[in-house]
Structures are given as C-alpha cells and as structure tokens.
C-alpha cells in the first residue's frame, strides 16, 4: 500500500483497512487472524465433511492452522510434518501426523499443500487419489516442474487458495475452536528484535512474538 511497516512508534493506515478485535481476544491470539483466515478460505472453496480423507502437507504456522480449521469439519485428517517439534504440537491436539517418508500413496480425496517448497507439491501429488483435489496454499520461489500428463490421466483438480475472511477467523478465535497460542515458539522484547528474527528463520520455528 506504499506505506512503511509497523515496527515503529507511530504509523498510519486507511480506516477501511481496520477491523475491530473483540475484547475477549488477547493480542497474542489476534496476531494469528490473517493466516487463520487463509486457512478458513479452504472450506469456502472445497466442500469437506466427515466422509473425506484429507491430508495437509507441511506443518509450519499455516499448515498447523489449516489442520485446526479442517479438524472442525470432522474429516479424516492427516498432517505430514517434517520436524519433530511440529509433530509434537499436532499430537498434543490429537491430530494424526506422520513423517514425509511415511506418507500414504494415492489415498486422499483432498490434499492441502502448505510447505512453500516444490518437494511439498511432489508429496501432495503422490498422496492424492485419482479424481482428487490438490489445494495449493504455497507461493513458490522460482518455477515448479509439473508432470501435466499425469494430472490429466488421473483427472486431478488443482486449486489455488490465498487470503480468506477475517470475520470468520475472528469468530473461530472468539469461540475458542482453534488453539493458536500453542503455536507461539518464543516471545521477545522489541529490544531483542535481531535475536527474534534470527530465531524466526530457524527450521521448525512456528511463531515468534515481539512485545514492547
């Protein structure tokens, strides 16, 4: 929007870009609204219910939130997570999880690709069943190589998915239907900003918070 960021004492925003946060939500919960809305977007695009087998590839911050949102649908859910810390968070929430090298083959009705890596798409492709759907949440750096012929033969539907409804995300948080605080890896004071960014860049870090 041609404006500077908000790591500053004062900043300005267009009034129409602001949404009121309910008083019942803490600041630490509210900071998850935007990525949670992106997770909610999937259920606006794809009909998912208790009869569906759904796999989420990737268990970073967005993957974790997607898993929480999909859990509310009652589907048969599995998350493919690379790092032990990610798997531990999911297991505490009673969400089935496995390692990439133990991924099921051609069994999922819907696969959500949320790794940000071309390797993640390859896993998603191997997991989805013929006539299934791959929902792509990742924005990749560089080009992604696709075997288009195999997608045609198996009649796979590819669906891009980006931002979602903030009001719906706020409602989920207010109703305590998702647990976002479990995704906070560490909290730092603003004076420790450089240390916080270094931590955030480490593999497996989910959410690093800065406080004043």
N, C-alpha and C positions, 0 to 999 in steps of 0.2 A: 504493500500500500504506500510505498515511497516514504515510509516513516522509520525512525530509528527504533531499535529494540527496547525492551523494558528493564534492562539491567541498569537502571538509573533512578535517581531520587524522584524525578518528575517525568511524565510522558503524556502524550495526548492520543486519543483515539476517537474515531467517529462515534457519535452517540448511538447510531443504529447498529453498531457492531457489538454493543454491550448487552449481556444477558444477566439478569439478577440471579444470584445464587441463594438458595434457601438458607435461613439462619441455622437450620439443623445440620448443615454440612460444614465440616471443618475445611480450612484452607488446603490441608493435605489431601483431602478427598476431592476437592473441587479441581485441583490441578490435573486430574485424570479425565475430566469431562470430554475434552476434544478427542483423545484416542478412543475413549469408550464409545463416543458417538460413531466413530469409524467402524467399530466392532458391531454396533447396533445396525448399521447400514446393511449388513449381510442379510439379516432377517427381513429387511424391506425388499430385498431383491430376489431372494430364494425362499420358497416355501419349505420349511424344515420342521418335522414333527417326530413323534416318538417312534415311528416306523423306519426312520432314516439312519443309515450308518454314515457318520460324519468324522472326518479326520482333519485336524489342524496341523499343518507342517510349520514348525517354528514356535518357540515358546519365550520369545523376548517379551517386552512390555505389551505390544499389540497382540501377539499370539496368546498371551495369558488372558487379556481382556476378552478376546474373541471366544476363548474357551469358556469363560464365565458366562458370557451372554448366551452362547449356544447351549449351555447346561440348562438354562431356563426353558428351553424348547422341549426338553425331555428326550432328545435324540440319543442314540447310542454313540457316544463321543470318545474319541481317542486323540491324544496330542503326541506328536513326535518332537521330542526335545533333545537338543544336543548336549546341554550342560547339566551336571548333577544338581546344582542349586535350583535350576529351573524345574527339574523333575520333582525336587523335594517340595517346592511351593505347590505344585499341582496335586501331589499326593496328599498333602495336608487338606486339600479341598475335595478329596475323594473323586478326583478327575483322573481317568485312566491315562497312563502315559507310557511311552516306550522310547527306545533309542532309535536313531536313524537306521542303523544296520539291522534292526528287528522290525522294520515297517511291514505291514501286511501288503499283499500284492493283489491289485485289481479287485478290491473288495468294497470300496467306499462309494456310496451314492454321491456324496458331495465332499470335495477336498478344498480346504482353505489354505492357500499358500501365503505365508506371512514371514518368510525368512529374510527377504531382501537379497537373496543370493540365487544365481542360476542353478546351483545344486539343489536348492529347495524346490524349484519347479520340476527338476528331474525326478525328485522323490514323489512330488504330487502326481506326476504323470504315471508313475509306476503303481501308485496306490489306488487311483480312481478306476472304477469298473467301466466296461463298455456302456455307452449311453449315459455316463455320469457327467458331473459338472465340476469344473475347477474354477474356484473363485480366487482371483489374483488381487491380493492386497499390497503386494510388493511393488515398489518403483525401483527398477534395476539401474545400476550404473553400467553403461556400455550396452552391448547388444545381447539378446537372448536367442540362442540357437534352438529352433523348433523342428521337430520331425512332423511336418504338416500332414504328410500322407497317413501316418499312424493315427492322428487326430481324426482325420476324415473316415478312415476304415472303422475305427471304434466309435465314431459319432460322438465325440467328446465336445461338450459345450464349454467354451472359455468365457468367463465373465469378469470384467474389470470392476473393482469396487473401491471407492475412495472415501470421501467425507460423509458424515451422517447427521442425524437430527440431534441437536444439542439438548432440546427439551426432553426427548426420550431418555437420553443418557442421564440427565439430572434426575428424572423420575426413578430410574433404576438405583441411583445412588441414594436418593432420599428414602426409598423403600427398603434399603439395605439388601437388595437382591444380588449385589456383587460386592466382593471384598477387595477393595483396591489397596488398602493400607498394607496388606501382606506383600505388595509389590515394591514397597519402599526399601531399597537396599541400604541406603545410608542417608543421614542428614548432616549438612554442613552449614556453618555460619558463612555469611556473604564474604567475610574477610578470607575465607578458605576457598574462594572461588576457583583458583587454579587447581587446587587439590581435588575439588569436586569434579571438574571437567576431566581430569586425568582418570579418576575413578570411573566416571561415566563411560569412558572409552574402552574399559576393560571388558573382555568377553564375559557374558553372564550377568553383568550389571543390569538391573531392571529399571529402577527409578532412583535418581539421585536428587535430593531436595536441597535448595538453598534457603536459608532463613536470615532475616536481619535482626 
